[in-house]
Amino acid sequence: MDFTEFYQSTSPRTLRYAYGLTGDLAQAQDVVQEAYARAWQRWRQLSGYDDAEGWLRLVVARLATDWWRHLRVRRSTPLPPPAAVPGPSEDTVLVVAALKKLPGRQRQAIALHYLLDVPVAQIADELGVSEGTVKSWLSRGRDSLAVALRTELAGIGLPGPRDAEDRGRRRRRTRMVATVTAAGLAVIAVIVLAIAVVGRPRSAPLPPVVRPTGSPIAFSPLRQVGSTPLESGPVDAMSIQNGRAYTLSFLPDAVVVASLDLATAQPAWPPAHLDLPAAPGDTDVGLMTATVPEAILVARNGTLAAVDPGTGRLRWRVTVLGDKDFGSWAVFPHVLVYADRTTGELVGIDLSTGERRWHRPMSVRDVFGLLTPSDLAGGDRGIGVPDHVFGSGRAFVADGVGTLTEIDAPTGVSVSTWKIQPSGGGYIGYNGDIYIPSTRELYRLHLADGRQTRLYAGGGVISVAPCGAEDICLLDVTESNDKIVVSLHDTTERWWTSVPGATAIATAGRRLRVSLSNNSNGSQLLDENGRTVLRLNPDSTMARLDAGNLLGIRTDGTRVEVTGIATATGLPKTLGTVDMTAGGWAAAGTKLVVATADGIVVYDFG
């Protein structure tokens, strides 16, 4: 769907929603226009993603909230007399006036449910609350509407009973007050839909951003699906993709790659033994692994190999480095981009053939890509390992001393170059912006216009992560050596909270995971306002299954205690304890895969 089709198909619904939130048609049109304009700024990065309306509704809700907050100031500003327009019907005036008296969350839930036909479960996910809370808002909203409408009607003088038309209108209003349900609110929907058709034109339609989504899992105690013998020794790395688990074992003379079907817990193909020996002295230099749809990638000591995920056969193998120092790297659709620090080049390798697509001399400190909100809806690719796989086709290369270059990953062609603040790393590309942590500050580069903004100045920014569709969070070490987490919306500091022992932050839907040092309290989950909603025990971590669900994992090296966590509530549910004596584990969907001394075991917890 191109931008024009998206705008034409969604703008009537979006306007109805904005009208339900504001009760003011002109303001609703302004809110919707601004929301589409913000989406348009990100169109290059965001086109092609699903559920664009979710992001639009989030922006519309925020803009409507800002409008209500500043309404008093706006009302005090002298305005020219408005142009004469036909007045709305009495029914519309009554319902809109009643809507304006509702609390913001009730009004938002009613607008979503009755004007846009959004199911209760989706509203709960979108607003980050439970379904029971949404049902309560809808029930209370209907009751409040009934009371407000009765109050409005009590003070309205109507013509006498002589006129049959007036009597009929009064009976219709009385029925509406008695029922105040979707039928009553449908009046607004019909009126706004008609207005949307003949309303003021938009010069250009605009595209979307995807907000993370995830429905809560009905966590149940761990149930063993099956197991298969472990033939290759301890597991050093594990990943899950497309219904299969992949394990890697780094032996002195080879790397063994195995695959397991999650539905049956049986091998998908015989283990693949790759001729990738360790370096002299039994050390691994330039090690990397990545599992993508095209291949299972393994680099060890200057050699890169790709295994076919479907068959387990070696697809290709190439020598990539002279001194075996595999530099910074990132995977994009159909191409691996990495820094060869021996030759001082940036290289692009075709994932299907292993051939060099391009190479160019460059000074490289970091290679990374743009995260999108849809990336945040997925699961963790690794535990404690940076995510090197990106869905976009643009690579960003930082030299560490003040230059950032945007490169088309398939061709190696430079798209743009910017002078930026020097940074030691930790860049985050998200939602059309690049976030650049310096020693004490956080800067943002807006890709659409190249504008750079200093968002934050503190003691020492050590970790950055998206924490909402339009917000960014950071972990700062203050001058007194305190650890604080700060949430930023544009240049505005939304909240901050002290988290002693914090070492890193990571996204959890619209919430935030905080990793703590080993002598602290494990891990914490913060809500959208920086409040701690969950603390896990020492030696625990949180693994993201999707935007709506987490697993809490506590291990002593031989046993793993597993907890299911709904992101929206932060409520933990103990699922059981499993053996882990062979090194690795991974989770995705409702499956947990654990390497034990006896083999690879698959559990289900859905």
N, C-alpha and C positions, 0 to 999 in steps of 0.2 A: 504494500500500500504506500503510495507516495504521499507527500505532505498535503496536497490539495484534497485527496480522498479522505485522509485522516480528519482534516478540519471539517469537511462537509458532513462526514458521518457522525462526528462527536460533538460539534458545537451546539446543536439544539439541546442535547442532554446536559452538556456542561452549563449552559445558560440557565436551564431549569434548576439545576443544583445551586448555582450561585444566587438565583432569585430566592430559593427557599432559605438560604443562609442569611441574606441581607434584607429581604422584603422590599427592596428598592430596585426597580428595573434598570434605571440608568447606572446605578452603582454596580449591579450585577454584570451589566455589559462591560463596564470598565474593568472589573475584576477578571472576567473571562478574557478580555483582550490582553491584559497584562500577563495572565497565566500562559496564553499561547505565545506571547512574545518571548517569555523566558524559555519556553520549550524550543522556539525557533532558534535561539542562540546556540542550542546544543544539537541542532538537527544533524550536523555532519557526523557526530559521534553516536547519536542515539537512534537514527533511522533503522528500521528493521526489527526493533524489539517489540515484544508483546505487552499487552496490558498498559498501554500508554495512558488510558483514562485514569488509572489509579494514581499516577503521578500528578496528572492535571487536577484531580479532585483534591489532592493534598495541598497543592499550591493555592487553589481557589479557597480552601478552608483557611489557610494562613492569611491570605489577603483579606478575606472577610473578617477574620478576627482583628487584624490591624485596623480595618475600617471602623469596626465597633469601638475599638480602644480610642481612636482619635475623633470619634463622631462629635464629641462635645466641642473640640477645638474647631472643627469644620463648621459646626452650626453657628459659632460666634463670628465667623468670617462673613462680611457682607457679600452678597451675591446679586447679580443682576436678576431682574424679574424673569421667571421661566417662560418659555414659549407656551402658548395655549395649545393644549392637547386634549383629546377626548378623555374624560374621567373614567376610572375603572368602575366595574359594577359594585353594588353594595356588598355582595357576597365576597368578592375578592378583597375589598377593603377590610371586612371583618376578619377574614382568615389571616391576611397579612399582618394586621394589627395584633392578632393573637399570637402569631408566630414570633413577632418581635419581642414578646414578653417572656418567651421560653429561655431557659439557660442555654448557652452556646452548644454544649454537647447534645442536649435533647433535640435542639433545632437541627443540628447536623445529622443526627441519626434519622430523624423524621424525613429530612430532605432526601437522604440517600435511599431510605426504604420505600417511601411512598411516591416520590417524584422520579426516581431512577430505577425502581424495582430491584435494588441491590439486596441480595439475601442477607439474613442476619449474620450468618457465619462470616461472609465476606466483609461486612461492616465491622465486625469484631476484630478481624485481622487488620483491616485498614486503619482502625483507630487505636489498635494496640490494647484492647480490653477483652474480657470474656464475653461469650454469647449471652450469658445471664445478665451482664451489665447492659448490653445493648437492648435486650428485651425489657429491662427495667426502665431504660431511658424512653423507649417507645411507649410503654404503658403510662409512665408519668407524664410524658409529653402530650399524649391523647387526653389524659385527665385534665392537665393544665389548660389545654386548648378549649376543652368543654367549659371549664370555669371561666376562662377569659372571654369566650364568646357569649356566655350567659350575661357576664357583666357588661359587655359592649351592648348587647341587645337591650338590657334593662334601661340604658340611658338614651336609647334611640326612639325618637317619636316617629310613628308611622301613620299614614292616612287612615281614616275610619273604615269601618267594615262595608261601606256602601259600594266601594269599588272592588269588583270581583278579582281584578288583576292583582291589586294590593293584597287582598286576602290570600290568594294563591301564593304570592311571594313570601308572605309571612309564614304560611304553613311549610313552605319549602325550607325556610330558614330554621324553623323549629325542628324539622326532621334532621337538618344538618347538625344542629346542636346536640340532638339526642344520640346521634351515631358517631360524629367526629372521628371518622376512620379514613381509610384510603379513598373512599368515595368522595368525602368532603374535600380532601386535599387534591383530588384529581381536577378540581376546578382550576387550581393554579396551573397545573401541568398543561391543560388545554389552552389556557390563555397565553401562557408563556411560549408554548410551542407556536401559536399563531403569530405572536410578536416576533419570535425568532425568524420566522419566514420572511416577514416584511420589515424587520428591523434594520438598523443602520448597517451598511455593508462593511466587510473586512477586506482590506486591500490584498492580503495574502494569507493563506492558511499556514498552519504551523505544526511541527511534529513534537514527538514525545520523549519522556524519560520513563524508565520502568522503575517503579518502586518495589523494593523487596516484598515478596509475599511468602507465606508459609502457614498451612493449617496445622493446629496442634495435633500431635500424635497421641492416640489413646495408648499410652505406655502400659505394657503388661510385663510380668516377670520373664526373664530370659528363658527361651525355649531352644534347646539344641536341635538344629536342622540336620546336622551330620558332620562328619569329619573325614579327612584323608591323611594318610601317612606323610610325614615330613621327610623327604628324601635328600634334601640338600644341606642340612645343617641349620644353624640359627638364621632367622630372618632379619635382614638389615633394613629393609624398606618394604612398605606395603601400600597399595592403593586400590581403590574400587572405582570401576567405570563400566557403565552399560551392563549391569547385572553380573559382573565378574570381579573377583579379587585377584590381584597380581602381586606376587611376592618376589623379592630379589635377595639373593644370598651372595655376599662377596667372599669367595674362597681365595686362597693364595694363588691358585693357578687359573681361576675362571670366575665368571659371574653366572649364577644359575637363576633363570627366570621361570616361574611356574604360574599357572592360572587355575582358578577354581570357580566353577559355576555356583552362584549363590543359592539357586533354587534347589540344587541337589547335593551340594557340598562335595561334588566329584570333580576331578581334574578335567579341564576343558581340552587340554592337549598335553602330551608328555613334556616334562621339563626341558627347557632349552639351555644348553651349556655353551656360553659364549667364551671364546678364547680371548679373555681380557685379564691377563695375570696382574698381580700386584707388583709394584715397583720393588727394586732391591731394598732390603731392609724391612719388607712387609709393611710398607706405608702406601697410602692411597693419595695421589696428587691429582688435582683437577677432576674430582668426582662430581657427577651430576646424574640425576634420574628424573624422568618426567613421563607420565602416562597421558597420552592424548589420543583422540580417535584414530589418527593416522598410524601411530606407532608407540611402542614402549621404548623409550630412549635411555641409553646407558652410556655414560662417558667415564673412562678410567685411564689415567696415565697417558693421555694424548690420543686415545682411540675412541671413536664414537660409533656405537652400533645401534641398529633399530630392529626390533622384533615385531612381527605382524601380530596384533592383538587377537585376530581371529583364528590363526593357525599355529602360532608359536614358532614359525619358521623365521630364520634370520633374513631380514629384508635387504639390508646393506650394512657395510662397515667401512669406515674411512679413517685415515690418520688425519687428525685435525690440528695438532699442535706439535711444535718442534721440541720445546722443553717441558711439555706435559702440564703447563700451567693453564688450566681452563679458567678463563676469566668470567666476568659477569655475563649472564645469558638470560634469554626470555624466549618463550615459544608463542608464535602467532599462527593463524590459520595457514597450514601447509608449509610453514617455514620456521626454522630455528635461527635466531640471531644471537651471535656470541662475540665476545672480544678475545682475539688472539693477541695476548700481551707479548708474545715472543716477536711477532712481526709488526706489532702496532697497527693491526687492522681490525675492522669490524666486518664480520662475515655472515652471509645468509646462506643456509643449507636447505635444500628441498627435502621435506620430510618423506616424500614418496620414493625418491631415487638416491638420496645422499649426495647428489651433485651440488657443487657450489653454484648458487644462482648469481651471486655478486660478492665482491669484496672491495673495501675502500679503506685507505689509510685514515685512521682517526685515533685521537687520544680518548680513551674510554675509562670512566670511573664507574658508571652504572648504566645498565640497559633495562628498561622497564616499559610497560604499556599502560593503557587506560583501563581502569576498572569501571564497570557500569553497574547500575543498581541491580540488574539481573544477575551479575556475578555474586552480589551479596546475598542473593536468595538461595544460592547453592550451598553445598557442604564444603568443609575444609578438605583441601587436597592432601595436606600432610599435617602432622602434629608437631608444632614447634619448628616448622620449616616454612620459609617465605613462599608465597604463591608466585610461580614464575610463568603461569599460563594465562594468556589474555585473549579475549574474543575479538578484539579489534585488529585491524591490519596496519596500525601505525606504531612504530617503535620510537621511543624517546631515549636519547643518548646524552648523558651528562658527563662532562670531562672533569668535574670536581673543582674547577677553578673559575667558573662563571659563564660557561657556554652550554646551552641546551639545544640539541638538534632533533627535529622531528623527521623521521625517515619512513618512507613507504616500505614496509617489511618485505613484500614480494619482489620489489625491484631494486631496493637500496637507494632510491632517488631521494635527495633531500627535499623536504616540503617547506620547512621553516626553520629559522635559527633565531634564538633569543639570547640576550645577555641577561644572566640571572645572578642572584646572590650565591656566592660560593658555598658549597655544602659538602659535608663529609658522607652523605648518603641518606637513606631513609626517605627518598622521594615517594610520593603517592600521586598517581594520576587518577582522577575520579570526576566523572560527570562533567567533562569539558574543561577541567581546571587541573593544573599541576601544583601540588603543595610542596614547598621547598623548606625543610627545616635547616636553619643555620645553627650556630652554637647556642644562641640564646633566643632566637626569634623564629617565627613561622611566616613565610611569604606565600602568596598565591599568584600564579600566572594564569590569566584568563586567556585560553587559546583563541577565542573568537576575535579578540582585538589586540592581543599582546599586552594588555594592561597588567602591571604588577602592583600588588598591594601588600603592605605589611599588616598581617592580621593580628599578630601577638608578639609581645616582648616579655621575656621572663628570665629565669635563671639558667635553664638548659633543657631544650626540647629533645626528648629521647625517643618518642614514639608518636606516630600519627595514624589515625584510622577514620574512615567515614562512620558517622553515627546518625544516619537519617538521610532522607532523599536529598537534602540541601545543606546538611550540617557536617562539620568536621570536628573531631576531638583530638586532643593532644595530651601527652603525659609530660609534665614539666618538673624539673628538679629545681626548687627554689634556692635562693642564696643561703638560706638556713638549712639546706639539705632535706627539706620536706618534699614529698612526692604529691603532686596535685594533678587531677584530671580536669581539663577545661573543655567546655563545649562552645563552639563558635558558629554563629549564623551570620555569614558574610563577615563584617568587621565587628559585630556585636557579640560580647561575651554573654552567653545565655546562662551558664552556671559554672561553678567549679566546686570540687570537693577534694578533701585530703584523703589519700589512700596510702598509708605507710607501707613500705616494702614493695610498692608497685614496680614492675620491671618492663611491662609492655601492655599495650591495649589492642583489642581486635574487635571487629564488628560482630554483633549478634542481632540481626534484623535491625530494628530501630533502637536497640539497646547496645550495651557495650560490655565486653569481657575484659577483665583486668587480671593479668598474671602477676603473681607475687613471688618474692624470693622464698627459698626453701624454709627459712626460719620464720616465715610469717604464716598467714592463715590460708594458704592454698590459692584459691581464685575467688573473684567476686564478680557479680553481675550488677551493673548499674542501669537504672531506668532512664527515661528520656529527660528527667530532671536532676540526674546525678545522685539519686538516692540508691543506697545499696538494698537490693531486693533478695540477694542470695549470697551466702558465703560457703565455699566448699572447704573441706578439711585440708590440712597440710599434705603436700605431695599429690595434690589434685590438679586436674586441668579440665577445661571445658572444650569439647569438640563440637563444632557446628554441623548439624545435619542439614539444615536449611534455615531460612529466615525465621521460622516459627519454633524450631526445636533444637535442643542441645543435649549432648551426653556429658555427664560428669564422670570422669575417670580418675580413680585413686589407686595407685599401685605401690607395692613395696618391693617390686622386682620379680616376685613370683606369683602374686595374686592381684587380681584387678576387681575393684569394687565399682559397679556400674550404677549410675543414677540417670534417670530421664528427667529432662527439664523443659517445660513449656516456656518459650521466651517471653510471651506476653505476661505471664503471671510470676515467673521466677520460682514456681513451686517445684521442689524436687520429689521424685518418686523412686525409691530403691528398687532396682530391677534384679539384683543378684550379684554374686561373686563368682569369678571364673579364674582358671589357672592361666598364667602367662609365664612360661619358663624358656621360651625360644626367641623372645625379643620383640616381636612386632604385633601390632593390631591396627585395625582400620574400621570405620563405620560409615554407612551411607543408607539413606532411606530408613528402613526398620531392621537392618542387618548389622551385626557386629561380627567381625572376623578376628580371631585370636590365634597366634602361633604358640603352641605348647610343646612340651617335650615329646608328646605322642603324635603330634601332627597339627594340621590346620583345622580349626573348629569353627563352624558357622552357627551363630545364634540369631534368633528372631525375637524382637521385643515389641512387635506391633499387634 
